[in-house]
């Protein structure tokens, strides 16, 4: 009997903990400096990292400049290709960092509007529209450099890139045998 009671108590405690987690999925986030962004997201935005924003390009055969530089030897990039991709990477990073900083500030502004209880339908609409525009520009920045990098590669390099990244044979476009944008 005592053993059964102990099992019931342990199960009840576990269920109560799980129930509390289900009802408080955001617990702890209220102390974040920018409520809508995790520390990792802020770090990624400040560093100009892609955060999956260019998956539409990456997974359809348009490599990113950072990944091309990481795989430069395995792809047998020429000196000219390396220089072109490095220049694209530096330009992309500069643009992305500036937009990332802007997005962090815009999210901070939105957070302050709610924290100060000064948010109105008008200020909310203005703030979220600005955030949406910056998010779109940030995504466009990453995608346009994927588009640009594909144009400096040979078809066999694109195919090899897909293989190295684990995309070949998955039934998607990265294994194609022509340059993106060509007919």
Buried (B, 14 or more C-beta within 10 A) or exposed (E): EEEEEEEEEEEEEEEEEEEEEEEEEEEEEEEBEBBBBEEEBBEBBEEBBBBEBBEEBBBBBBBBBBBBBEBBEEBEBEEEBBEBBBEBBEBBBEBBBBBBBBBBEBBBBBBEBEEEEEBEEEEEEBBEEBBEEBBEBBBBBBBBBBEBBBEBBBEEBBBBBBBBBEBBEEEEEBBBEEBBEEE
